[in-house]
Amino acid sequence: MNDREIIERIRDNPGGYGLNGTYHPTAMFIMGFDQARSGSMLRGFHEWMDVRKGELSSQHWVRRVLFQALPDLQFQGFDSLRLEPEQEQQAVDHLLSLVLEFLEVRDGPWTLASMYSQFHSLRASVHKHLQG
């Protein structure tokens, strides 16, 4: 089973993976699955998110995806995170759609090379701006 199929199965049947449809456990499951694959599933995901937004970020993807899905969220940390069921679903849907979109880029040699080229250009422009 490839990475795309795993993410689609999680999307279609979260309970089959011990998930309850909430954001944080779903994100942690994906992070753990990535680690089980020696980081190969999401290698380049952070850079892709930078290119997608056109800005560099040091935020971890778990937090970054959550803020993209729920931009008005008052976040005090995951220990105190209390979302309404609709917000949980919105955040999970956004996460899974982003991962699936990224996997399309990751699996295409030309699109992956283009993404990294755009990322390096973005980094260079930020570096140049900081230099004065």
Disulfide bonds with the S-S distance in Angstrom:
none
